[in-house]
């Protein structure tokens, strides 16, 4: 196994662990999101749509 392959596997493992830990902070036990939107500095509220392009922006 090359150094690059080892690095990729390590990165994937760490990413999966991060996602699991993040899930406990942003979702309920049944998978519902606890975060429903954003509030800007002017107190405007922006809801999060189900658009999959928005989720990676977090």
C-alpha positions in Angstrom: 0.0 0.0 0.0 1.4 3.4 -1.0 1.7 6.4 1.3 -1.0 8.2 -0.6 -3.5 5.3 -0.1 -2.7 5.2 3.6 -3.3 8.9 3.8 -6.6 8.6 2.0 -7.8 5.8 4.3 -6.8 7.8 7.3 -8.6 10.9 6.1 -11.7 8.9 5.3 -11.7 7.3 8.8 -11.3 10.7 10.5 -14.0 12.2 8.3 -16.4 9.4 9.2 -15.7 9.9 12.9 -16.3 13.6 12.6 -19.6 13.1 10.8 -20.7 10.7 13.5 -19.8 13.2 16.3 -21.4 16.1 14.4 -24.7 14.1 14.1 -25.1 14.0 17.8 -25.0 17.8 17.9 -27.3 18.7 14.9 -29.9 15.9 14.8 -32.3 14.1 17.0 -32.3 10.3 17.6 -34.7 9.8 14.7 -32.6 11.9 12.2 -34.5 15.2 12.3 -32.3 18.2 12.1 -32.1 20.4 15.1 -30.8 23.3 13.1 -33.6 25.0 11.1 -32.0 28.1 9.8 -29.6 31.0 10.3 -29.9 34.5 11.8 -27.7 37.2 10.4 -26.3 40.2 12.3 -29.4 42.2 11.3 -31.7 39.5 12.9 -33.0 38.3 9.6 -33.9 34.7 9.7 -33.1 32.4 6.8 -34.5 28.9 6.8 -32.5 25.9 5.5 -34.1 24.3 2.5 -33.7 20.7 1.6 -31.5 21.7 -1.3 -28.4 19.4 -1.1 -26.2 22.2 -2.4 -26.8 24.2 0.8 -25.7 21.5 3.2 -22.0 21.5 2.2 -21.8 25.2 2.8 -22.0 24.6 6.6 
